[in-house]
């Protein structure tokens, strides 16, 4: 028998009120609960095409290496990324997904004596990373729903919260869960106005999906703005979400600081091998981007045809206003074997975030949702 314990009083102040990150519901869990099969997951913004075959072949070729520790420095992957983005490998920090980089930044630069700034409807991990350090969170209001980028980042509102104690500013471009984005002129003006003592964390997890020519290419800004850190991931368009590999590009001095707190061997051997191969498979990336562009249009138009408000997106997902509490719609879709993402934890209880799937998956989603809405209206 376990003795009664009171560990709560022992917990660090920043962790005491922390709630764990809740991922999208796994297919296996849904099918186990409902006793169904052939379920569809459109909840976590994964690439429905999966990884390129070249990445899978490279992984298979190196399976025998799993008995050995990975290259803790990630030399080969950093070299490949350096060539791909035309940056010095010394600027690159590897992470167990880009989520890892976000946490490393918080660990390295935040204390209870400083603050961090982010948007109210931005990636929930920003809030979790800040809260765990005990730093003050300064949360900027998002754009109103009638803005050209509804519920997206209000850069003026974010700027207004930055002061001498601000160490990190988190921005996602495109933003998750809204899919909204900032163009080059407005983002560059914002970055230029941030004090050099404040690090700007630019989360570009969905950048490879963007087709807008006004979307900024920010890696080239780091020489001018050494307080800029750009994060990317292999979990989205590259189809390697299960391997957990991401990275940041920053001033080398910032990368050196991140390596002080980075866990040894945080990116495993197969993740490094798969990422190198995926990075070099431009044809697969282009195919995924082209399909997403078309199916994003199809899915958005289908949702609008039901009278629903769809937020414009440059990611591989859409945020849709159900016009009512979205919980019942979410649960009804689960009963139909379709997993989407409720976003009440982002302060958006009437919205669902839906990943863009394959054409047949999107059509199944639209057909099931049409039936559900007919029964609830």
Buried (B, 14 or more C-beta within 10 A) or exposed (E): EEEEEEEEEEEEEBEEEEEEEEEBBBBEEBBEEEEEEEBBBBBBBBBBBBBBEBBBEBBEEBEEEEEEEBBBEBEEBBEBBBEEBEBBBBBBBBBBBBBBBBBBBBBBBBEEEBBBBBBBBBBBBBBBBBBBBBBBBBBBEBBEEEEEBBBBBBBEBBBEBBEEBBBBBBBBBBBBBBBBBBBBEBBBEBBEEBEEEBBBBBBBBBBBBBEEEEBBEBBEBBEEBBBBBBBBBBBBBBBBBEBBBBBBBBBBEBBEBBBEEBEEBBBBBBBBBBBBBBBBBEEBBEBBBEBBBEBBEBBBEBBEEBEBBBBBBBBBBBBBBBBEEBBEBBEBBBEBBBBBBBBBBBEBBBBBBBBBBBBEBBBBBBEBBBEBBEEEE
